[in-house]
Amino acid sequence: MSKIWSTAKALGLKRLFYNVTNRFSGNKLSVSEGSLLESRDVKIRSSKIEIQGRDCHVSIGKGTYVLDSKIEVQGTGCRLIIGSNVRIRHAHLLVQDTGTWLKIGEDTTMTGTRFMVAGSGVGIRIGKDCMIGLGVAIRSSDMHSILDIASGQRVNEDQTVSIGDHVWLGEATQVMKGAEIGSDCVIGAGSLVLGHLAGQGRVYAGRPAREVRSGVTWDRAR
């Protein structure tokens, strides 16, 4: 009985710590009527969360830490789902327009990352246990239109980005709309990712990124 009571007490103190820490850590929060923010046992410090629009939903998983970052969800029916034990530092997460989404898998870490999700029904999917280096930019849209003069039609449509589990994106990598990266891959610093890099256990590098090695994995340890 004492062990159960002690565990419950510890969990209660942990929740209290998170609540007090978040309350006095310079955060700014704005959630429009009809939208939703769900979080439990998360630590958010010096960050801004703005959910504006209609039927937008943000979920932040247990044990996640957000430091000095900006989260903006703006539009109709937009979704931002952050898994458990994610580490987000000095990042900007932007999800806007209609039915767009950003999903970040559990145990993923990032510093100084920019996510730009825009369009209609497209999104960005980040797998579990990914490591995203400083200054990485990932986008589902060019953010502005290129039009065919004769027809007036847009020729640069928005496209979903998909990144597998256990992917390491090196510093200053750019991942463009429509890109796909297989699980257990490494993307060299400063690379430009276009199209499908769907093989697993490979290293890609360059502008645009090309395969430079296969049959590898990576580890967070030095």
C-alpha positions in Angstrom: 0.0 0.0 0.0 2.8 2.4 0.9 4.5 1.8 -2.5 1.3 2.5 -4.4 0.6 5.6 -2.3 4.2 6.8 -2.9 3.9 6.3 -6.6 0.6 8.2 -6.7 2.1 11.0 -4.7 5.1 11.3 -6.9 2.9 11.5 -10.0 0.8 14.2 -8.3 3.9 16.2 -7.5 5.2 15.8 -11.1 1.9 17.1 -12.5 2.0 20.0 -10.0 5.6 20.8 -11.1 4.6 20.9 -14.8 1.6 23.1 -14.1 3.5 25.6 -12.0 6.5 25.6 -14.4 4.3 26.2 -17.4 2.3 28.9 -15.7 5.3 31.0 -14.8 7.5 30.4 -17.9 6.6 33.3 -20.1 4.2 31.3 -22.3 1.5 32.9 -24.5 -1.6 30.9 -25.3 -4.5 31.7 -27.6 -7.2 29.2 -28.6 -10.2 30.3 -30.6 -13.7 29.1 -29.8 -14.5 25.7 -31.4 -10.8 24.7 -31.4 -9.0 22.5 -29.0 -5.6 22.1 -27.2 -5.0 18.8 -25.5 -1.9 18.2 -23.4 -0.9 16.3 -20.2 2.3 16.3 -18.3 4.1 18.4 -20.8 6.7 21.1 -20.1 6.4 24.3 -22.2 8.7 27.3 -21.5 9.0 30.7 -23.2 6.8 29.6 -26.1 3.8 30.8 -28.0 0.8 28.6 -29.0 -1.8 30.2 -31.2 -4.8 28.1 -32.4 -7.0 30.3 -34.6 -9.9 29.3 -36.9 -12.6 26.6 -36.8 -12.4 23.0 -35.7 -8.6 23.0 -35.3 -7.1 20.5 -32.9 -3.6 20.4 -31.3 -2.5 17.4 -29.2 0.8 17.3 -27.3 1.9 14.0 -25.9 2.9 13.1 -22.4 6.5 14.0 -21.4 7.0 16.4 -24.3 9.2 19.4 -23.8 8.8 22.7 -25.8 11.3 25.5 -25.3 11.4 28.9 -26.9 9.2 27.9 -29.8 6.2 29.1 -31.8 3.2 26.9 -32.7 0.6 28.4 -35.0 -2.4 26.5 -36.3 -4.7 28.7 -38.4 -7.5 27.7 -40.7 -10.3 25.1 -40.8 -10.1 21.5 -39.7 -6.3 21.7 -39.2 -4.5 19.1 -37.0 -1.2 19.1 -35.1 -0.4 15.9 -33.3 2.9 15.7 -31.3 3.7 12.3 -29.8 5.1 11.6 -26.3 8.6 12.4 -25.1 9.3 14.8 -28.0 11.9 17.6 -27.6 11.2 20.8 -29.5 13.7 23.7 -29.1 13.7 27.1 -30.8 11.3 25.8 -33.5 8.4 27.2 -35.6 5.5 24.9 -36.4 3.0 26.5 -38.8 -0.1 24.6 -39.9 -2.7 26.6 -41.9 -5.4 26.6 -44.6 -8.0 23.7 -44.8 -7.6 20.2 -43.5 -3.9 20.3 -43.3 -1.9 18.3 -40.7 1.4 17.8 -39.0 2.2 14.6 -37.1 5.4 14.2 -35.1 6.2 10.7 -33.8 7.3 9.9 -30.2 10.9 10.4 -29.0 11.7 12.7 -31.9 14.1 15.7 -31.2 14.6 18.9 -33.0 16.4 22.3 -32.7 15.6 25.4 -34.8 13.4 23.5 -37.2 10.8 25.2 -39.4 7.6 23.3 -40.4 5.4 25.0 -43.0 2.2 23.1 -43.8 -0.2 24.8 -46.1 -2.8 23.9 -48.8 -5.8 21.7 -48.7 -5.8 18.2 -47.2 -2.0 17.8 -47.3 0.5 17.4 -44.4 3.8 16.4 -43.0 4.4 13.1 -41.3 7.5 12.7 -39.1 8.2 9.2 -37.7 9.3 8.0 -34.3 12.8 8.6 -32.8 13.9 11.1 -35.5 16.7 13.6 -35.0 16.3 16.9 -36.8 19.3 19.2 -36.9 19.6 22.9 -36.5 18.1 25.1 -39.2 16.2 22.3 -41.0 13.1 23.4 -43.0 10.3 21.1 -44.0 7.4 22.3 -46.1 4.3 20.9 -47.9 3.9 24.0 -50.1 5.9 26.7 -52.0 3.6 29.1 -50.0 2.9 31.1 -53.2 1.4 30.2 -56.5 3.1 29.8 -59.9 0.5 30.2 -62.6 0.4 29.0 -66.2 -0.1 32.2 -68.3 -2.3 30.6 -71.0 -4.8 28.8 -68.6 -4.3 30.8 -65.4 -4.1 27.4 -63.5 -1.7 26.9 -60.7 1.2 24.6 -61.6 2.9 24.1 -58.2 0.4 22.1 -56.3 0.9 21.4 -52.6 2.0 17.9 -51.7 2.4 15.7 -48.5 5.8 15.0 -47.0 6.5 11.7 -45.4 9.6 10.9 -43.2 10.0 7.4 -41.7 11.1 6.3 -38.3 14.6 6.8 -37.0 15.7 9.4 -39.6 18.5 11.9 -39.0 18.2 15.1 -40.9 21.5 17.0 -40.9 21.9 20.7 -40.2 20.3 23.1 -42.7 18.7 20.4 -44.7 15.7 21.5 -46.8 12.9 19.0 -47.3 10.5 20.1 -50.1 6.9 19.3 -50.8 6.2 15.7 -52.0 9.4 14.4 -50.5 9.6 10.9 -49.0 12.4 9.5 -46.8 12.6 5.9 -45.8 13.2 4.7 -42.2 16.7 4.5 -40.6 18.2 7.0 -43.1 20.7 9.8 -42.7 20.5 13.0 -44.7 23.7 15.0 -44.9 24.0 18.5 -43.7 22.8 21.2 -46.2 21.1 18.7 -48.4 18.0 19.5 -50.6 15.5 16.6 -50.5 13.3 16.3 -53.6 11.1 13.4 -54.5 11.3 9.9 -53.1 14.3 8.6 -51.1 12.4 5.6 -50.1 15.3 3.1 -49.4 16.0 2.1 -45.8 19.3 2.2 -44.0 21.0 4.6 -46.4 22.9 7.9 -46.4 21.8 10.6 -48.8 23.6 13.9 -49.4 23.8 16.8 -51.9 21.6 19.3 -53.7 19.6 17.5 -54.7 20.2 14.6 -52.3 21.5 11.4 -53.8 22.4 8.1 -52.2 26.0 7.9 -51.1 26.0 4.8 -49.0 23.7 1.9 -48.0 23.6 -0.8 -45.3 23.9 1.6 -42.4 22.1 2.8 -39.3 22.9 5.6 -36.8 22.9 6.2 -33.1 22.6 9.3 -30.9 25.7 8.5 -29.0 29.0 10.1 -30.1 
